[in-house]
Amino acid sequence: MILYTPIKFRNLELKNRWVMSPMCMYSSEEGVATDFHYVHYGSRAQGGTGLIMVEATGVVPEGRISPKDMGIWNGEQAAALKKIVKFVHQNSESKIGIQLAHAGRKASTWNGKQLPLQEGWETVAPSKIPYAESERIPHELSIEEIKELVQSFKASAARALDAGFDVIEIHAAHGYLIHQFLSPLSNVRTDEYGGTFENRIRFLVEIVEAVNELLNENHPLFVRISGTEYAENGWDIDESVQLAEVLKNKKVDLIDVSSGGNIHGAKINLFDGYQVPLAAQIKSETRIPTGAVGLIKSAEFAEEILQKGQADLIFVAREILRNPYLAVENSFKGEADCFFPHQYDRAKI
Ligand SMILES: Cc1cc2nc3c(=O)[nH]c(=O)nc-3n(C[C@H](O)[C@H](O)[C@H](O)COP(=O)(O)O)c2cc1C
């Protein structure tokens, strides 16, 4: 089974193709990971997951989706994450990455609803266009503020590397700040960060270049994008392919292909593996490795995606919440080799 064969990004080897997809747990205190996170991520490591991707983590306080999001804009936050990374490295064969994020106009919420200003904060965006009509108009970022944010991503990546993370993933999907720049529907700027395709991708490209200055051969860089935003004249698969080509040349190691999130009320046709064709097209047209995600619940289906060459990694979100032992449990069925804690030897099938 390809699913249980190792794969290398730069010099970093993942033992298998299962990835715990990044998932906000809305359980941090002032952006600091808690004991909950220690057990939550630690148990997926014990389950044999090839790569664990820590949830969307704010690079600045205003970049959080909610006040309970994880953050990595200070040393205390990095220290709490370091404890998790150390556990994973010392007690499993998993590698661990972190998704660096800024929510832009979709920040300052609770349970999917924008918080009143007294409980939240003013949001920022490329243009003065709110996500939903009922929401406050975001502050339009100045060029100076955009440049500062590029540096915030870089500083956060530096803290993540100090904490021992193996992989950095930039969150450019789901209608958050970077995606807001990519889309002509949320970015109507007339300066060098808006208008043409080259201008709309500039913010992401500058972040990738800044972060890559810190990364050596042992630390790959992934980017999560929305392959389409399901809207007429919006960000689509053709621009995603074009972007992937640019990112490949900027030493991005994998495109993690999700979709949607930028257009309020957009209709998404959900079915098992609904985003796999997007990952497949990006991979086949650019030859950059891709990650497939979205309603992939079984090892058989994951294996089929890999066999067909549609993706190189399988990101799993809800199924791995239901079953932290997803990777190792399926390895027993397929008689494949997978990490299982030696303390659990007597439970091996
Ligand atoms: C509780 C929860 C939190 C999520 N948080 C994030 C996140 O922090 N970053 C991200 O890119 N996607 C996030 N997602 C999306 C998942 O990573 C994944 O792309 C999506 O759930 C589809 O995969 P699935 O069908 O395996 O659940 C989240 C999903 C869930 C269920």
The ligand as an SDF file (V2000), in Angstrom:
LIG
                    3D

 31 33  0  0  0  0  0  0  0  0999 V2000
  -13.2900   21.3120   13.9900 C   0  0  0  0  0  0  0  0  0  0  0  0
  -12.6380   21.7230   12.7000 C   0  0  0  0  0  0  0  0  0  0  0  0
  -11.7060   22.7470   12.6910 C   0  0  0  0  0  0  0  0  0  0  0  0
  -11.0460   23.1170   11.5090 C   0  0  0  0  0  0  0  0  0  0  0  0
  -10.0460   24.0550   11.5500 N   0  0  0  0  0  0  0  0  0  0  0  0
   -9.2640   24.2470   10.4550 C   0  0  0  0  0  0  0  0  0  0  0  0
   -8.0620   24.9810   10.5330 C   0  0  0  0  0  0  0  0  0  0  0  0
   -7.6280   25.4160   11.6100 O   0  0  0  0  0  0  0  0  0  0  0  0
   -7.3640   25.1640    9.3990 N   0  0  0  0  0  0  0  0  0  0  0  0
   -7.7540   24.6390    8.1950 C   0  0  0  0  0  0  0  0  0  0  0  0
   -7.0860   24.8460    7.1910 O   0  0  0  0  0  0  0  0  0  0  0  0
   -8.8680   23.8860    8.1160 N   0  0  0  0  0  0  0  0  0  0  0  0
   -9.6090   23.6540    9.2080 C   0  0  0  0  0  0  0  0  0  0  0  0
  -10.6800   22.8100    9.1470 N   0  0  0  0  0  0  0  0  0  0  0  0
  -10.9500   22.0850    7.8810 C   0  0  0  0  0  0  0  0  0  0  0  0
  -10.2700   20.7180    7.8990 C   0  0  0  0  0  0  0  0  0  0  0  0
   -8.8620   20.8130    8.0260 O   0  0  0  0  0  0  0  0  0  0  0  0
  -10.6310   19.9220    6.6380 C   0  0  0  0  0  0  0  0  0  0  0  0
  -10.0970   20.5950    5.5210 O   0  0  0  0  0  0  0  0  0  0  0  0
  -12.1350   19.7210    6.4700 C   0  0  0  0  0  0  0  0  0  0  0  0
  -12.7440   19.4030    7.7040 O   0  0  0  0  0  0  0  0  0  0  0  0
  -12.4550   18.6290    5.4490 C   0  0  0  0  0  0  0  0  0  0  0  0
  -11.8710   17.4020    5.8440 O   0  0  0  0  0  0  0  0  0  0  0  0
  -12.7150   16.1860    6.5520 P   0  0  0  0  0  0  0  0  0  0  0  0
  -13.8460   15.8600    5.6150 O   0  0  0  0  0  0  0  0  0  0  0  0
  -11.7090   15.0900    6.6850 O   0  0  0  0  0  0  0  0  0  0  0  0
  -13.2270   16.6900    7.8650 O   0  0  0  0  0  0  0  0  0  0  0  0
  -11.3790   22.4570   10.3020 C   0  0  0  0  0  0  0  0  0  0  0  0
  -12.3510   21.4490   10.3120 C   0  0  0  0  0  0  0  0  0  0  0  0
  -12.9610   21.0600   11.4870 C   0  0  0  0  0  0  0  0  0  0  0  0
  -13.9570   19.9230   11.4620 C   0  0  0  0  0  0  0  0  0  0  0  0
  1  2  1  0
  2  3  1  0
  2 30  2  0
  3  4  2  0
  4  5  1  0
  4 28  1  0
  5  6  2  0
  6  7  1  0
  6 13  1  0
  7  8  2  0
  7  9  1  0
  9 10  1  0
 10 11  2  0
 10 12  1  0
 12 13  2  0
 13 14  1  0
 14 15  1  0
 14 28  1  0
 15 16  1  0
 16 17  1  0
 16 18  1  0
 18 19  1  0
 18 20  1  0
 20 21  1  0
 20 22  1  0
 22 23  1  0
 23 24  1  0
 24 25  2  0
 24 26  1  0
 24 27  1  0
 28 29  2  0
 29 30  1  0
 30 31  1  0
M  END
$$$$
